[in-house]
Amino acid sequence: MIRRQSLPMTCKELVELVTDYFEGNLTKSETARFRRHLEDCDGCTTYLEQMRQTIELTGTLREERVDPVERGLHDACFALTGLCE
């Protein structure tokens, strides 16, 4: 049986683990697989940097500063994609 830790990480796996990576919740072996994937995948490297910037920017954005119309558009988009409850 092949152990998952020995297999290369897929882009899908990386996307699913990005929050845990930022929060330091990955095991040492998961972190190593995550970083190895980034060494060979420009797309995921770009995605990770975009997520890092988004977190940095949204961390400084307060909900009361979001325009109500923009908030409505945001909520409608998430509802259409099924990403919210």
C-alpha positions in Angstrom: 0.0 0.0 0.0 1.3 3.5 -0.9 1.3 6.0 1.9 -0.3 9.3 1.0 2.6 11.2 2.5 4.9 9.7 -0.1 2.7 10.8 -3.1 3.1 14.2 -4.6 0.4 16.7 -3.5 -2.2 17.6 -6.1 -3.3 21.2 -6.8 -6.8 20.3 -5.4 -5.2 19.0 -2.1 -3.2 22.2 -1.8 -6.3 24.4 -2.2 -8.1 22.4 0.4 -5.2 22.7 2.8 -4.2 26.3 2.3 -6.1 27.6 5.4 -4.5 24.9 7.6 -1.1 25.8 6.1 -1.5 29.5 7.0 -2.8 28.6 10.5 0.1 26.2 11.1 -2.2 23.2 11.5 -0.5 20.8 9.0 1.7 18.0 10.2 5.4 18.2 9.4 4.9 15.7 6.5 1.9 17.6 5.1 3.9 20.8 5.3 6.8 19.2 3.5 4.4 17.9 0.7 2.7 21.3 0.5 6.1 23.1 0.0 7.4 20.5 -2.4 4.3 21.0 -4.5 4.8 24.8 -4.5 8.4 24.3 -5.8 7.0 22.8 -9.0 3.7 24.5 -9.5 3.6 28.2 -10.5 -0.2 28.2 -10.5 -0.4 27.2 -6.8 2.4 29.5 -5.9 0.4 32.4 -7.4 -2.8 31.1 -5.7 -1.0 31.0 -2.3 0.3 34.5 -2.7 -3.1 35.8 -3.8 -4.7 34.1 -0.7 -1.9 35.6 1.5 -2.7 39.1 0.1 -6.4 38.6 0.4 -6.1 37.6 4.1 -3.8 40.6 4.8 -6.2 43.0 3.1 -9.4 41.6 4.5 -7.9 41.6 7.9 -7.9 45.4 7.8 -11.4 45.7 6.3 -14.2 46.1 8.7 -17.7 44.9 7.8 -19.3 48.3 8.5 -17.0 49.8 5.8 -18.4 47.5 3.1 -21.0 49.2 0.9 -24.4 47.6 1.4 -24.8 47.1 -2.4 -21.4 45.4 -2.6 -22.3 43.3 0.4 -25.5 42.2 -1.4 -23.6 41.3 -4.5 -21.1 39.4 -2.5 -23.8 37.4 -0.7 -25.7 36.7 -4.0 -22.5 35.4 -5.7 -21.8 33.0 -2.8 -25.4 31.9 -2.8 -25.3 31.1 -6.5 -22.1 29.2 -6.2 -23.3 27.2 -3.3 -20.4 28.3 -1.1 -22.6 29.6 1.7 -25.4 28.1 3.7 
